[in-house]
Amino acid sequence: MANPTTSMTTGEFAKAAGLPAAAVSKLIREGKLRAKKEGKCWMIAANQLEAKAVREWGEAAKPAKRKKAATPAAPGKAKKPAKAPAARSAAPADPMPAATKAHDEPEPAVAPAPVLPPAERTFTVAEFAAMTYLTEKGVAEWLKTGRLQGKQIDGGKWVVFESNLQVPDISRLVRK
């Protein structure tokens, strides 16, 4: 136990009390611990380690110990055995060879792509950005990731299909 005449910083007090430093600062702010501000630091008397708030906080912070012992199964109920990892067979389970698969990446959770009519109206990236709450950079990123449907025209510039405005995730971004 520390000498009651000595003072400690919040970090030192927290270590001695077994509390987080943030908890000590909170107790000081709430007035549950007496402390003096000396320069930039709060100084707490060592006798505050026996304060009621510290004891209560310490008791509340201790989690109840859980027993992790296996409980026996009730009579008549058999425990299910743990599933063993499936062994790989020599023959592939997938009838499609790996060389014909496009890629194994999961598809992003995006609204369904709009069905494109043969001669659909298109907008430039700047025009589409002006019509929505997206920036030009945002429109370009969404086109590249497939969130917006469009095509690249001569010179590598993108055009955005009008049907994107009917997709719920995009229609909510249209300026009124």
Secondary structure as UniProt FT lines:
FT   TURN            4..5
FT   STRAND          7..8
FT   HELIX           10..17
FT   HELIX           21..29
FT   TURN            30..31
FT   STRAND          35..38
FT   TURN            39..40
FT   STRAND          41..45
FT   HELIX           46..50
FT   HELIX           52..61
FT   TURN            75..76
FT   HELIX           98..100
FT   TURN            118..119
FT   STRAND          122..124
FT   HELIX           125..131
FT   HELIX           136..145
FT   STRAND          150..152
FT   HELIX           154..156
FT   STRAND          158..161
FT   HELIX           162..166
FT   HELIX           168..171
FT   TURN            172..173
//
